[in-house]
Amino acid sequence: MEHKFFNSSQFTKRTSLTALLCVSLLVTNCKNETKEKEDIAIATESKQDLTFDLQSAIDACNSQLEIAVPKLTDLTKHPRLIGTDSTEWKEVPNGRLVWTSGFYPGILWYAYDVTGKDKWKEEAIKRTEVFEDFKTITEHHDIGFMMFPAYGNGYEIGGKEEYKDILLTSANSLASRFNPKVGTIRSWSNKMHPRWQQHITIIDNMLNIELLFWAAKNGGDKKLYDIAVTHAETTMKNHFRPDLTSWHVIEYDSINGDILNRHTKQGFSDDSRWSRGLAWGVYGYTMVYKETKDKKFLDFAQKITDKYLQLLPEDMVPAWDFDVQQDPKEEKDASAAAIVASALLDLSTMVESKEDQERYYNAAIKMLNSLASPKYSAVGKADSFLLHSTGAKSLGHEIDVALIYADYYYIEALSRLKKMQK
């Protein structure tokens, strides 16, 4: 057998090439890892390095309500949006199928909270109590959105203890839509959305289960807590892609719980990354951890939050769908930014490491600064707090408008920040 030997020169060359290759791969990996960390860790400054004029933002909201509230006198309707070419709220009926009815009274409760002005409490009571009958809604999942911002904030902020039974009834109505064979609360009826024939669950539903958690710890049945947790676990398992972005709509087999379809209603396409959908997830899982203290939910909340932050543009306000964000002509969605800003303030108080606390806090402050800036603020332009939200571009409506729920989560964020500063 012939044996071949490398001379020292050959060995040195081979070793050098190998070393260079290893170093190159190591540097590349380090660069990729560093870039990813930089993308995720949007803010590296300490809390003291970032400022936000909270009182100015509160004063602006108060001034906007001074303008808008005297115009909103029909108690059978609520403000929904302000069109691109308009300055005043378009009102829609307080119908049992209109999911946005609770946000306006919720805004008034938060206005009372951050300003201490009794007139906003009085207005909030008046606007809340007009839809007490909604407590029996079982046609869809949005009873949580409709009742908790209004009656929940009325109970917690306004001290309206008589709202407790209404909230408990509302929670039981929502729980009636839970399918144990699937493990989630059914969102829409098939009559409302005939594209899907069986059990539909949308990512937005993560917000509605807050009503169940509240009820379970305020005299409601323990099963309400269990339903909320099961819904969160099933959604965590099925509603998110490997890259941690979310689908909007999942259709389950009503009998065996198998996934039939993953689709969208408001995103760019079935497989695109609808920005408000991921925002609902960030807020929802932050809330679920707050209610359960189960670390698996905190871990997941952080993972999807980091993904959301990684996808953001420089001004911290996403396009209506992340998959179209590279096109500067595509509209923004300030409502997604407001939702996540509010959630991040909560999340910053829950994580253990100081680095994560400051990272999430700073990201929230940057979002609020952007939303309060002339680019997104409605002051002097329209009766809302914020401009440039997009509700459902894929459906051809609510494109680049003011939306009532954007204002709701914005003032909620201000309320949370004020409590943190105290």
C-alpha positions, 0 to 999 in steps of 0.5 A: 500500500502506498502511503502519501505524506504531506510536507510541512508546507502543504500541511501549513497551507491546508491548516491555514485555509481551514483556519481561515474558513473556520474564522470566516464562518465564525465571523459570519455567524457572529455577524448574523447573530449580532444583526438579529440581536440588533434587530430585536433589541430595538432600544439599548439605552437605559430608561433615563436615556429615553423620554416621553412627555406623558402629560403633554400626550394626556393633555392632547387626548383631553383636548381632542375629547373636548372637541369630539364628545359634544358632537357624539350625542346619539346614544344608539351609535358609537364612533368607529372611524374617521375617513381620510378626507374627513375630520369627524367620527363616522358613527355606526349603530350599537348593534349586537354584531358590531364588535367595536362598540365598547371602545368609545366608553372604554376611552372615556373611562381611561380619560377619567383615569388619567385626568381625574375629570368627573365629566369623563366618568359621567360620559363613560357611564352614559355611553357604557350602560346603553348596551347592557343587553349585549351581555347575552350575546352568543352569536360571536366571540366579540362580546369580550371586546364589546363588554370588557373595555366598557363594563370592565373599566367601569368596574375597575376604574369607575368603581361601578360594582353593579357592573359585576353581574353584567360582566359575569353574565357576559363571560358565561355567554362567551364561554358558551362558544367553547368547543372542548373537541377543538380546544378554542372558543369559536369566533365567527358564525358561518352565516357571517363568514360563509367561506368557512363551514366549521369551527373558526378561530381568529387570532383576535380572540386572544383578547376576548379571553381576558373577560374569562380570566376576570370573571374567574377571579371575581366570583365566576365559575373556575371553568372560565379560567380553564377555558381561557387557558385551554384556548391560549394553549391551543392557539399557541400550538396551531396559530403560529408559524415556525417563524413566530408570525401568526395566521389570522383565521384557522378553521377546525373540524368541529368534531375531531379538532383537526385543522382544515384551513389556515387563512386570512380575512384582513391580511394581504394573503393567507400566508402573509404576516398581517401586522395587527394579527401579530399585535393581538398575539403580543398583547394576548399572551402578555395578558395570559401570563399576567393572569396565569403566571405560567412561564410558558406563556411568558416565554412565548410572549417574549418570542413573538414580541421579539419577532414583532420588534424585529420586523418593525420599520424605523418609526416603530409603526408597521405597514398593515401587513409586514409582507408589503412593508417594503413598498413605501406606498402601502398604508400604515397601521397605527392601531397595531403600534398602539396595541403593542405599545400598551402590551410592552409596558406590561411585559416590561414589568413581568420579565426577569432580566433588567436587559429585557425590562429596559428593552421592552420599556424603551421600545414602548416609549419609542412607539408612543413618541412616534404615535404622539408625533405630528406624523401620526397625531390627529391634533389639529387635523381630526377629532381622534387621537391618532391617524393612519390606521388600516382596518381591512385593506384586503376587503377594501375599507378602513384604509388609512383612517382613524380607528376607535380601537387605535385610540383606545389602546393608545390611551390605555398605554398612557394610563399604564405608563402613568401608573408605572411612573407613580 
